[in-house]
Amino acid sequence: MKTKLLKGMEVAEILNISKAYAYRLMAKGQIPTVRFGRTVRVRPEDLDAFIERNDSMRNTFVFGSGFPVDLWKKNDGEVRHD
């Protein structure tokens, strides 16, 4: 089993967030970690799952509106921009 575990800085770069915020997400358990001693790493598949969970929330709402997408759709399934 040769899975490259990601460092906090790599997680931050992938998510385009600060290193401090990446470590905060890991400390809260929102991104699962592997610990050995004081070292903390993230499995790539756990980071992918975190991204999927959070991406599905983005797909639920019209960006910036606070309303579910279904309320903004026309009968043909297109999102209204009015």
ABEGO torsion letter per residue (X at the ends): XBBBBBBAAAAAAAAGBBAAAAAAAAAAGABBBBBBEABBBBBAAAAAAAAAAAAAAAAABBBGAGBBAAAABBAAGBBBAX
